[in-house]
Amino acid sequence: MKRQTLAPFLFLFGIILIVSLACGLPSSPAEPEPPAQPPAVDEPAQPPPSEPVTAPPPTEEPVSQRFFTEEFDGDVDNWSYFLTSGEDRKFNLSTENGRLVFDLQDEYIYSYVTYDPEIYENVRLDVEVNNRGFNNNNVSLICRYDEEDGWYEFNIANNGLYEILYGSWDDNGTTASYSRITNGGSNKIKAGKETNQYTVICDDRTLSLYINGIETNIIEDNRFVLREGLVAISVSSFDVFPINVEYEWVQISEP
């Protein structure tokens, strides 16, 4: 039998082994790639600088005066109103063309407007008034108004009559009552749609009424003896309406 030697096989095996080892050897390390750069991000747009915020100016309180002439052509926040008779919805108060306008749309509305900042002891009150509605109404001037103690009220009617009253509230402050101090008549009152000027003076216990510059009545009050309070103006309707009365001006002064 012919035997084949192992030399060629071993040689071949050696060749194969060398090749195999060569293939199994690790390859040379590749050069590392530089790290990927993150994508560029746009910077957010900066808002333009805002204008500095200015605080609103403080609200000014109405400026009050003690003695002055009110012509109703500006701020009237120092004046306020109330009724002793009638319904608010039937009463309208406004300023028009430098006048304070009372518009009464029902019977028996008694409306008052007080000057609130000042308390007066002795005081003089002058007014100029236009009647633009029916003739049957009262225009009134008030001194020493006090919710607790009462007030003096000078009523002048377009029919030529006048009276001086003491007015007061009941204990609940809901109902007003009136007591007559004196009354009378004057032919100096201009009836109808006319303009009148009235003056009242409260000086200690002396109560004085002037109609269109003429002394009409001066009386001493020894019954109620009010000391101090607000001044006020008033318009009242009776059994006819509408009543429309305009105050051109109101002057508050010392007696």
C-alpha positions in Angstrom: 0.0 0.0 0.0 1.2 3.4 -0.9 1.3 5.7 1.9 1.0 9.4 1.4 3.2 11.4 3.6 1.8 14.2 5.7 4.4 16.8 4.7 2.4 18.4 1.8 -0.7 18.4 4.0 1.2 19.9 6.9 2.6 22.4 4.6 -0.8 23.2 3.3 -2.1 23.2 6.8 0.6 25.5 7.8 -0.2 27.8 4.9 -3.9 27.7 5.9 -3.0 28.2 9.5 -0.9 31.3 8.7 -3.6 32.7 6.5 -6.2 32.0 9.2 -4.2 33.7 11.8 -3.5 36.6 9.6 -7.3 37.0 9.0 -8.0 36.7 12.7 -5.6 39.4 13.7 -7.3 42.7 14.7 -6.9 45.4 12.1 -5.2 48.6 12.9 -7.5 51.0 14.7 -9.1 53.6 12.5 -8.6 57.3 13.3 -11.5 58.4 15.5 -14.0 60.6 13.8 -14.5 64.0 15.4 -17.7 64.2 17.5 -20.8 65.4 15.6 -21.5 69.1 16.4 -25.0 69.8 17.5 -27.1 71.7 15.1 -26.9 75.5 15.5 -29.8 76.9 17.5 -31.0 80.4 16.7 -31.0 82.7 19.7 -34.5 83.8 20.6 -35.3 87.3 19.5 -35.1 89.7 22.4 -38.2 91.9 22.7 -37.5 95.6 22.5 -37.3 97.3 25.8 -40.7 98.3 27.1 -41.6 101.8 28.0 -41.6 102.5 31.7 -45.0 102.1 33.2 -46.2 105.3 34.8 -48.7 105.0 37.7 -51.9 106.9 37.2 -52.0 110.2 39.1 -53.9 109.9 42.4 -57.5 110.9 42.3 -57.9 114.4 43.7 -60.5 115.1 46.3 -63.0 117.8 45.4 -61.7 121.1 46.6 -64.1 122.8 48.9 -64.6 126.5 49.7 -66.3 128.0 52.7 -67.6 131.2 51.1 -68.0 131.4 47.3 -70.4 131.6 44.4 -71.3 128.3 42.7 -72.2 128.8 39.0 -72.6 125.0 38.2 -70.3 125.2 35.2 -67.7 122.6 36.5 -67.3 119.9 39.1 -70.3 119.6 41.5 -69.1 116.6 43.5 -69.4 118.7 46.7 -73.2 118.7 46.4 -75.6 115.9 47.1 -79.4 115.4 47.1 -82.1 113.7 49.0 -85.9 113.6 49.0 -88.3 114.0 51.9 -91.3 113.1 49.7 -91.7 111.4 46.3 -89.9 108.8 44.2 -86.3 109.0 43.0 -87.3 107.7 39.5 -89.6 110.7 39.1 -86.9 113.2 39.9 -84.0 114.2 37.8 -81.1 116.6 38.7 -78.6 117.8 36.1 -76.3 120.6 35.2 -77.0 122.3 31.8 -75.3 125.4 30.4 -74.1 126.5 33.8 -77.4 125.9 35.6 -78.5 123.3 38.2 -81.8 121.9 36.8 -84.5 120.3 38.9 -86.9 118.3 36.8 -89.9 116.9 38.9 -92.1 114.5 37.0 -94.7 113.8 39.7 -96.9 115.4 42.3 -95.5 116.1 45.8 -91.8 115.6 45.3 -89.8 117.5 47.8 -86.2 117.5 46.7 -83.1 119.0 48.5 -79.5 119.6 47.4 -77.0 120.2 50.2 -73.4 121.6 50.1 -71.6 119.0 52.1 -68.1 120.1 53.0 -68.8 122.9 55.4 -70.8 123.4 58.6 -72.1 126.9 59.1 -73.4 128.7 62.2 -74.2 132.2 60.9 -74.5 132.3 57.1 -76.1 134.2 54.2 -77.4 132.3 51.1 -78.3 134.1 47.8 -79.7 132.4 44.7 -81.0 133.3 41.3 -83.7 131.0 40.0 -85.6 130.5 36.7 -89.0 128.9 36.6 -89.5 126.9 33.4 -92.5 124.7 34.2 -95.8 125.1 35.9 -96.3 128.0 38.2 -97.4 126.0 41.3 -94.2 125.1 43.0 -91.9 126.0 45.9 -88.3 127.2 45.7 -86.6 126.8 49.1 -83.4 127.9 50.8 -82.2 126.0 53.9 -79.7 126.8 56.6 -78.4 124.9 59.6 -79.5 121.5 58.2 -78.6 118.7 60.6 -80.0 115.2 60.4 -80.4 115.0 64.2 -81.5 118.5 65.1 -83.5 119.6 62.0 -83.2 122.7 59.8 -84.7 126.1 58.9 -86.4 126.2 55.6 -87.5 129.3 53.7 -90.2 128.5 51.1 -91.1 130.9 48.3 -94.0 129.9 46.0 -94.5 131.4 42.5 -98.1 132.2 43.5 -96.8 135.0 45.8 -96.8 133.3 49.1 -93.9 132.4 51.4 -93.3 130.7 54.8 -90.4 130.0 57.1 -90.5 126.4 58.6 -88.6 124.2 61.0 -88.1 120.8 59.4 -87.0 117.5 61.1 -86.7 113.8 60.6 -88.4 111.2 62.7 -86.4 108.8 64.8 -85.8 106.4 61.9 -84.7 109.1 59.6 -87.4 108.2 57.0 -90.2 110.7 57.4 -89.9 114.5 57.6 -92.3 116.8 59.4 -92.6 120.6 59.3 -93.6 123.2 61.8 -94.4 126.7 60.6 -92.5 129.6 62.2 -94.1 132.4 60.1 -95.7 132.9 56.7 -97.0 135.7 54.5 -97.2 137.0 50.9 -95.2 139.3 48.7 -96.0 141.1 45.5 -92.2 141.2 44.7 -92.3 137.5 43.6 -92.3 137.3 39.8 -94.9 134.7 38.9 -94.9 132.5 35.8 -91.8 131.7 33.8 -89.7 134.4 35.3 -86.3 134.9 37.1 -86.2 135.7 40.8 -83.4 136.4 43.3 -83.9 135.3 46.9 -81.8 135.9 50.0 -81.9 134.3 53.4 -79.8 135.1 56.5 -79.4 132.9 59.6 -77.7 135.1 62.2 -77.9 133.8 65.7 -81.6 133.5 66.4 -82.6 136.0 63.7 -84.0 134.6 60.4 -84.3 137.0 57.5 -85.9 136.7 54.1 -85.4 139.0 51.1 -87.1 138.7 47.7 -85.6 140.4 44.7 -83.6 142.6 47.0 -86.5 143.7 49.2 -86.7 142.9 52.9 -89.7 140.6 53.3 -89.6 139.1 56.8 -87.3 139.2 59.8 -88.2 137.1 62.8 -86.5 135.8 66.0 -86.7 132.0 66.7 -86.8 131.3 70.4 -88.5 127.9 70.0 -86.1 125.6 68.0 -82.9 127.6 68.3 -80.8 125.6 65.9 -77.0 126.3 66.2 -75.3 125.0 63.1 -75.5 122.8 60.0 -75.3 122.6 56.2 -76.8 125.0 53.7 -79.1 123.6 51.0 -81.5 124.5 48.1 -84.7 122.9 47.3 -87.6 122.6 44.8 -91.0 121.1 45.5 -94.0 120.1 43.4 -97.6 120.1 44.5 -100.6 118.8 42.6 -99.3 119.6 39.1 -96.3 118.6 37.1 -93.8 118.7 35.4 -91.9 121.2 37.5 -88.7 122.5 36.0 -86.6 125.0 37.9 -83.1 126.2 37.1 -80.6 127.6 39.6 -78.4 130.1 37.8 -76.1 130.4 40.8 -75.8 130.0 44.6 -73.7 132.3 46.7 -72.7 131.4 50.3 -71.3 134.2 52.3 -71.1 135.7 55.8 -74.1 137.6 57.1 
